[in-house]
Structure formats: C-alpha cells, structure tokens
Amino acid sequence: MRNLLLRPLAFLALLLGSPALLSAQDAGSTLDSGDTAWMLTATVLVLFMTLPGLALFYGGLVRVKNYLSVLMHCFTIACLASVLWVAGLYSLAFSEGNAWIGDLQHLFLKGISIDELNGGTFPETVFIMFQMTFAIITPGLIVGAFVERLKFSAMMLFSALWLVIVYTPVAHWVWGGGWMMQAGTLDLAGGIVVHATAGISALILAKAVGPRPNFPKRVSPPHNPAIVMIGASMLWVGWFGFNAGSQVAANGAAGMTMLVTHISAAVASLTWMFIEWKQAGKPGLVGIVTGMVAGLATITPASGNVGPMGAILIGLLAGSVCYFCCSIVKNKWGIDDALDVFAVHGVGGIMGSLLVAVFGTAAFGGTGVDDMAAQLLIQIKSIGFTLIWSAFGTLIIIAIVKATTGLRVDQETEQSGLDQAEHGEKAYHLD
C-alpha cells in the first residue's frame, strides 16, 4: 500500500478521528465492489457536471452569437485538463513529495497498475479519474467570467497555466497530504480547492479583460433561460458525485453528504427566488437556478461535517449573501464578471469553508469539529493563503498570456460574435 499521505481523505480522517471517514481505510486494502461501483458512478456524475451541465448553464446565459464559443471553451478545457492530469498534474497533486508539492514519480501515470488500490477499497485508476474530473470543472468555472470577450487561444493558454500554477499546488496542500491537510483544514469537496481558487481568479481575469459594451446598464439578457435551467439541473444531479463521492466509499457518510447537499441547494434556491421576487417584482427562472448553484457551492466544503440543520442555515446564507454580492461586484466594483463566478462560486466557497467550523459542531448537529474557534482559525489561514496564492498566480498568468496570444478579441470579432468569427459556426440555422 502506498504512503497514506497520498490518500487525502483517509489521512484527514486519522487527523480528525472521524469514524465515518475511517471506514474505508479500516476495511484495509481489499477491493470492495460496492465502493468501486459508487466511485465509478460518482466520477461520471462529476464529469456530467461540466459536460454537458456547466456548458449548457453558461451557454444559455450569453447572447446567441456567442453560445457555441462557451460550449467550445468547456469542452476544450475538459480535453486539455485530462491530458495535463495524466502527463504530470496528478503526480504533483497526489504523490508524496513535500508539504508544498508532490513529486513526479507518477509522470504519465508511471507505476500505477489496474490492480493498485488507492489505500482504501477501490482501484487507484478510479481515484485518478475522479480527481481528474475536479481538475476539469475548476478552470471550467472561470469561463463564466470572460464569456463573449476572450480569445480562444488565450483561454487555452490561461487554463493550462492555471492548472499548473494555481490548482495543482492547492489540491496537494488540502487533499494530497500537504501543509493544510496536516494543519487540519476541512474541505471535503472543494470550497477552497475549487471554488475559492476559481472565484478569485475569475474576478481578476474579468477585471483584466475589461467589460462588455454597454456594461453594466444595457447588457443583453440570456438568450435561452430554458437551456440555463436544463444545464443547472444537470449540475444539481452531478453535484451528488462531487460531494458524496468525496467520501470515497458507499457508506452512511456519503448518504448524509448527499442529503445535506440537496437540502442546501433547495433552501438557497427558494431564498434567492424570494429576494428577487421582492426586489424585482417577479420570480425569475434564471434567478432560482442561480440560487441553487450558490447553495451547492457553499455546502461543498462543509458537506462532510454538517447535519440537516446546518445545511438549512447554509442554504439561507448562500441564497442571500451571494445574491447581493452579484450586485456589489458589477455595480459597486465595476467588474464585469459576466456570469457571477466570484459572487456565486468564490463567495459561496469561502463562506462554506468558514461555516464548516460553526455548523460542523455538535450544537448544530454536525460532526468533526470539537473546538469552533480553533477550527475557524485554521480555516481562515487556509482560505487567506489560498486567495493570495491564486491571485498572485493569476496575475502572472495574465501577464504571460498578454505577452503571447493577447487576451481580448478585437472589436469587430466581438460585434459579430465569437461563434462565427473564432469557430466558423452558428448555433441555430432557422432558414
């Protein structure tokens, strides 16, 4: 069996003494067909979140002349991240290495066989694929910040560099045996690794690319809210693999994680809808599904530690705080984060990563948090360092992209639409 540091959740369970998380490890390195089947399913569900879930959710929110460009970005990122993950990023994230980064012992997955278990009860090949889907969706989230403006070549270069410089080190720190894991940071499925990193990077990139024409007063509405709802529904379903799959076993902990994930999404959806109803006079379809995404993003880091009461409270906070943050980013800060990546994913992920220290206590029906103040301090340190690292890394990447491919398409391309100008295709042919 490989060093336990390579198996993040099992090692975290030893640190925190969580019986639920220890169950797979206690079973020893014996293949369990039930765990294996669940992890295969969870992996498919997480990939389903990006393709087609995120692609359709984002695609429906833009103007029709840029619809295909969003689908192209999401699909290309999925392919690019997969190749990079196999080539070396998995090894850097989950090999032993040191507290800051793994080593390259598994370059191109060298030394990993079909019989190798992950230190628990299912094959390491499945663990590699499961974690690959996280590496796929995280830069995919950032797409929402620059839709309708960024060059396709710039998107590819930015995404590749971002995975290397930002995502992989943070994944190692939190899940791969790095210094945050050793400190006891709680982040079951990516409030820090996925949503905080993508959120702050999206905000900075949106600022660097600049706003769309007529922003913020006369921005065009979503071209197809129905597609937005369909994509969001796929995200909701896929998120069960994201969160419950991160328990790496088909057990009671996975069941509770699935339950609280669903509760938070439902409560956040209704909260967002009622606030919008009061503010705008009518409840909107785009609004209610955006609230759902906020609820899912916020519960993600806490879903392994909170109970139903904590999930309800997290949903209420997600639906309200993220709603008002959308307006703050656009109207007060003047940043055209087009599809609210920072306000929904960034703020949600950060908030959930803090709230786990509160609602993970027994007083709120949670588990795994005995000292709220001590855990909150650990979470603040981890979040703060991650935001600084992500922001600094993003600024470096933006400088590289500007000096090579350039960031933004020219004005003529922007006016005609990225679908035709960059990809030579149209979403709809109605003649």
C-alpha positions in Angstrom: 0.0 0.0 0.0 1.3 3.5 -0.9 2.0 6.1 1.7 -1.2 7.2 3.4 -0.3 10.8 2.6 -1.3 10.0 -1.0 -4.8 9.2 0.1 -6.1 12.6 1.3 -9.5 11.7 2.9 -8.1 8.7 4.8 -5.2 10.7 6.1 -7.6 13.5 7.1 -9.7 11.0 8.9 -6.7 10.0 11.0 -6.1 13.6 11.9 -9.6 14.3 12.9 -10.6 10.9 14.3 -13.7 10.8 12.1 -15.3 7.2 12.2 -17.2 7.9 9.0 -14.1 8.8 7.0 -12.1 6.0 8.5 -14.5 3.3 7.5 -12.9 2.6 4.1 -9.4 2.7 5.5 -10.4 0.3 8.3 -11.5 -2.2 5.7 -7.9 -2.5 4.6 -6.6 -2.6 1.1 -9.2 -5.1 -0.2 -11.2 -4.4 -3.3 -14.9 -3.6 -2.4 -17.2 -3.9 -5.4 -19.8 -1.6 -3.8 -17.3 1.2 -3.2 -15.8 0.7 -6.6 -19.2 0.9 -8.3 -20.1 4.0 -6.4 -16.8 5.8 -7.2 -17.2 4.9 -10.9 -20.6 6.4 -10.7 -19.5 9.5 -8.8 -16.8 10.1 -11.4 -19.3 10.0 -14.2 -21.5 12.4 -12.3 -18.8 15.0 -11.8 -17.8 14.8 -15.5 -21.6 15.2 -16.2 -21.4 18.5 -14.3 -19.1 20.0 -16.9 -20.2 18.2 -20.0 -23.0 19.0 -20.5 -24.1 20.7 -17.3 -21.9 23.7 -16.9 -21.6 24.1 -20.7 -25.4 24.5 -21.1 -25.8 26.5 -17.9 -23.2 29.1 -19.1 -24.2 28.8 -22.7 -27.8 29.7 -22.2 -26.8 32.9 -20.3 -24.9 34.5 -23.2 -26.1 36.1 -26.4 -26.9 33.6 -29.2 -23.9 34.7 -31.3 -21.5 33.5 -28.5 -23.4 30.4 -27.5 -21.1 27.9 -29.3 -18.0 29.6 -28.0 -19.0 28.8 -24.5 -19.6 25.2 -25.3 -16.3 25.1 -27.1 -14.4 26.5 -24.1 -15.9 24.0 -21.7 -15.3 21.0 -24.0 -11.8 22.1 -24.8 -10.9 22.6 -21.2 -12.2 19.1 -20.4 -9.8 17.6 -23.0 -6.9 19.8 -22.1 -7.2 19.2 -18.3 -7.4 15.4 -18.9 -4.2 15.3 -20.8 -2.3 17.5 -18.4 -3.6 15.5 -15.4 -2.2 12.3 -16.9 1.0 13.9 -18.0 2.1 15.1 -14.6 -0.5 17.1 -12.6 -1.9 14.0 -10.8 1.6 13.1 -9.7 2.3 16.7 -8.5 -1.0 16.8 -6.6 -1.2 13.4 -5.0 2.4 12.0 -4.9 4.2 12.2 -1.6 6.6 15.0 -2.4 6.7 17.5 0.4 4.3 19.8 2.2 4.1 22.2 -0.8 4.0 20.0 -3.9 4.1 16.3 -4.9 6.9 14.7 -6.9 6.9 13.3 -10.5 7.1 9.6 -9.6 3.8 9.0 -11.5 4.7 11.1 -14.6 2.3 9.8 -17.3 0.9 7.6 -14.5 4.1 5.5 -14.4 4.0 2.7 -11.8 0.2 2.6 -11.5 -1.4 -0.7 -12.4 -5.0 -1.9 -12.7 -4.6 -3.9 -9.5 -3.3 -1.0 -7.5 -5.7 0.1 -4.8 -5.9 3.7 -3.6 -5.1 2.8 0.0 -8.8 2.1 0.6 -11.2 -0.2 -1.2 -11.2 0.8 -4.9 -8.6 1.0 -7.7 -6.3 3.9 -7.9 -7.2 4.3 -11.6 -10.7 5.2 -10.4 -9.3 7.7 -7.9 -7.2 9.3 -10.7 -10.3 9.6 -12.9 -12.3 11.0 -10.0 -9.8 13.7 -9.2 -9.4 14.4 -12.9 -13.0 15.5 -13.1 -12.3 18.1 -10.4 -9.4 19.4 -12.4 -11.7 19.6 -15.4 -14.6 21.6 -13.8 -12.5 24.1 -11.8 -11.0 26.1 -14.8 -14.3 25.5 -16.5 -16.0 27.6 -13.8 -13.7 30.5 -14.7 -15.2 30.6 -18.3 -18.2 32.4 -16.9 -16.1 35.5 -16.1 -14.8 36.2 -19.6 -17.6 35.0 -21.9 -18.1 36.9 -25.2 -14.6 38.6 -24.9 -11.6 36.3 -24.5 -9.6 34.8 -27.4 -9.9 31.1 -27.8 -6.1 30.8 -27.8 -5.9 32.9 -24.7 -8.4 30.7 -23.0 -6.4 27.5 -23.7 -3.1 29.0 -22.6 -4.6 30.6 -19.4 -6.4 27.3 -18.5 -3.3 25.2 -18.9 -1.1 27.5 -16.9 -3.7 28.0 -14.2 -4.0 24.3 -13.7 -0.2 24.0 -13.2 0.4 27.1 -11.1 -2.8 27.5 -9.1 -5.0 24.4 -8.9 -2.4 21.6 -8.6 -0.4 23.1 -5.6 -3.6 23.9 -3.7 -5.0 20.4 -4.3 -1.8 19.0 -2.9 -2.0 21.3 0.2 -5.6 20.4 1.0 -6.1 16.8 -0.3 -2.7 15.4 -1.2 -1.0 15.4 2.2 0.3 19.0 2.1 0.6 21.5 4.8 -3.1 22.5 5.0 -4.2 18.8 5.4 -1.6 18.4 8.1 -2.9 21.5 9.9 -6.4 20.0 9.9 -8.1 22.1 7.2 -11.6 20.9 6.4 -12.6 20.9 2.8 -14.4 17.8 1.8 -15.1 18.5 -1.9 -13.5 21.8 -2.9 -14.7 25.0 -1.2 -11.1 26.0 -1.0 -9.5 23.9 -3.8 -12.2 24.5 -6.4 -14.5 27.5 -5.6 -12.1 29.9 -3.8 -9.4 29.4 -6.4 -11.7 29.7 -9.4 -13.7 32.6 -7.8 -10.8 34.9 -7.1 -9.0 34.1 -10.3 -12.2 34.8 -12.3 -12.6 38.2 -10.6 -9.0 39.2 -11.5 -9.3 37.9 -15.1 -12.6 39.7 -15.6 -11.0 42.9 -14.5 -8.0 42.4 -16.8 -10.2 41.6 -19.9 -12.4 44.5 -19.3 -16.2 44.9 -19.5 -18.6 44.1 -22.4 -20.0 47.0 -24.3 -22.7 49.0 -22.5 -21.8 47.3 -19.2 -23.5 47.5 -16.7 -26.6 49.4 -17.8 -27.6 47.7 -21.1 -26.1 44.2 -21.0 -28.1 41.8 -23.2 -30.3 39.2 -21.4 -29.7 35.4 -21.5 -30.5 34.1 -25.0 -32.2 30.9 -23.7 -33.3 30.6 -20.0 -34.7 27.2 -20.7 -31.2 25.9 -21.6 -29.9 27.6 -18.4 -32.3 25.6 -16.3 -31.5 22.3 -18.0 -27.8 22.9 -17.5 -28.3 23.9 -13.9 -30.4 20.8 -13.3 -27.6 18.7 -14.6 -25.2 20.5 -12.2 -27.6 19.7 -9.3 -27.6 16.0 -10.2 -23.9 15.8 -10.9 -23.0 17.6 -7.6 -24.0 14.5 -5.7 -21.0 12.8 -7.2 -18.9 15.9 -6.4 -19.8 15.9 -2.7 -21.0 12.4 -1.7 -18.3 10.9 -4.0 -15.6 12.7 -2.0 -16.4 10.4 1.0 -14.7 7.7 -1.2 -17.0 4.9 0.0 -20.6 3.8 -0.4 -21.5 4.3 3.3 -23.5 6.3 5.7 -21.2 9.3 5.5 -21.9 9.5 1.7 -25.6 9.3 2.3 -25.6 12.2 4.8 -23.4 14.2 2.5 -25.8 13.7 -0.3 -28.8 14.7 1.9 -27.3 17.9 3.2 -26.1 18.9 -0.3 -29.6 18.6 -1.6 -31.1 20.5 1.3 -28.7 23.4 0.9 -29.4 23.7 -2.8 -33.2 23.7 -2.3 -33.1 26.3 0.5 -30.7 28.6 -1.4 -32.9 28.4 -4.5 -36.0 29.5 -2.6 -34.1 32.1 -0.7 -32.7 33.7 -3.9 -36.2 33.4 -5.6 -38.0 35.2 -2.8 -35.4 38.0 -2.6 -35.5 38.5 -6.3 -39.3 38.5 -6.2 -39.3 41.3 -3.6 -36.5 43.3 -5.3 -37.6 42.9 -9.0 -41.3 42.2 -8.6 -41.2 38.8 -10.3 -39.6 35.5 -9.5 -37.3 34.5 -12.4 -36.2 31.1 -13.7 -32.5 32.2 -14.1 -32.6 33.5 -10.5 -33.9 30.4 -8.9 -31.4 28.2 -10.6 -28.5 30.6 -9.8 -29.5 30.3 -6.2 -29.3 26.6 -6.4 -25.7 26.8 -7.7 -24.9 29.2 -4.8 -26.3 26.7 -2.3 -24.3 23.8 -3.8 -21.0 25.8 -3.9 -21.5 26.9 -0.3 -22.3 23.5 1.1 -19.5 21.8 -0.8 -16.6 22.2 1.8 -18.9 21.6 4.7 -21.0 18.7 3.4 -18.9 16.1 5.2 -19.4 17.7 8.6 -22.8 19.4 8.9 -26.2 17.9 9.5 -29.6 18.9 8.1 -30.0 21.9 10.4 -26.6 23.2 9.3 -27.5 22.6 5.7 -30.7 24.7 6.0 -28.8 27.6 7.6 -26.0 27.4 5.0 -28.7 27.4 2.2 -30.3 30.6 3.7 -26.9 32.4 3.9 -25.9 31.2 0.4 -29.1 32.3 -1.3 -29.0 35.8 0.3 -25.3 36.7 0.6 -24.4 35.5 -2.9 -27.5 37.3 -4.3 -26.3 40.7 -3.0 -22.7 40.0 -3.9 -23.6 39.8 -7.6 -24.8 43.4 -7.5 -21.8 44.5 -5.5 -19.3 43.1 -8.0 -21.0 44.6 -11.0 -22.4 47.9 -9.8 -20.1 48.9 -6.9 -16.8 47.4 -8.0 -17.5 47.9 -11.7 -16.1 44.5 -12.7 -17.9 42.6 -15.5 -17.7 39.1 -14.1 -20.3 38.2 -16.7 -21.9 35.1 -15.1 -21.1 35.9 -11.5 -18.3 33.4 -10.9 -16.9 35.2 -8.0 -20.2 36.2 -6.3 -21.6 32.7 -6.6 -18.7 30.3 -6.5 -16.0 32.4 -4.9 -18.1 33.9 -2.1 -20.0 30.7 -1.7 -16.9 28.5 -1.4 -15.2 30.9 1.0 -18.4 31.2 3.1 -18.9 27.5 3.3 -15.3 26.9 4.2 -15.7 29.2 7.2 -19.2 28.0 8.2 -18.0 24.4 8.5 -16.2 25.4 11.7 -19.5 26.6 13.1 -22.1 24.2 11.8 -19.8 21.2 12.0 -20.1 21.3 15.8 -22.4 19.0 17.7 -24.5 22.0 18.8 -25.8 22.3 15.2 -25.9 18.6 14.6 -22.6 18.4 12.9 -19.5 16.1 13.4 -15.8 16.5 13.3 -15.5 20.0 14.9 -14.8 20.0 18.7 -13.3 23.4 19.0 -15.1 26.0 16.9 -12.6 28.8 17.5 -9.5 26.7 16.8 -11.1 25.2 13.6 -12.2 28.6 12.4 -8.6 30.0 12.8 -7.3 27.0 10.7 -9.9 27.7 8.0 -9.2 31.4 7.9 -5.5 30.8 7.5 -6.0 28.3 4.7 -8.5 30.4 2.8 -6.4 33.5 3.2 -3.2 31.9 1.9 -5.2 30.2 -1.0 -6.7 33.5 -2.1 -3.3 35.2 -2.1 -1.6 32.4 -4.0 -4.4 32.2 -6.5 -4.5 36.0 -7.1 -0.7 36.2 -7.5 -0.6 33.2 -9.8 -3.4 34.6 -11.9 -1.7 37.9 -12.3 1.5 36.1 -13.5 -0.5 34.0 -16.0 -2.4 37.1 -17.3 1.0 38.8 -18.0 2.2 35.7 -19.9 -1.0 35.5 -21.9 -1.0 39.2 -22.8 2.6 38.9 -24.0 1.9 35.8 -26.2 -1.6 35.4 -27.5 -3.2 38.5 -26.2 -6.3 38.5 -24.1 -9.3 40.0 -25.8 -10.7 39.6 -29.3 -10.8 42.7 -31.5 -13.9 44.9 -31.7 -15.1 43.6 -35.0 -15.0 40.0 -33.7 -16.8 41.0 -30.6 -19.5 42.7 -32.5 -20.0 39.8 -35.0 -19.9 37.2 -32.2 -17.2 34.6 -31.3 -19.1 31.7 -32.7 -18.7 32.7 -36.4 -15.5 34.7 -36.0 -13.5 32.2 -34.0 -15.1 28.9 -34.8 -16.9 29.4 -38.1 -20.2 28.0 -36.9 -23.6 29.2 -35.8 -25.8 27.8 -33.0 -29.1 28.0 -34.9 -29.9 27.8 -38.6 -33.6 28.9 -38.9 -33.9 29.3 -42.7 
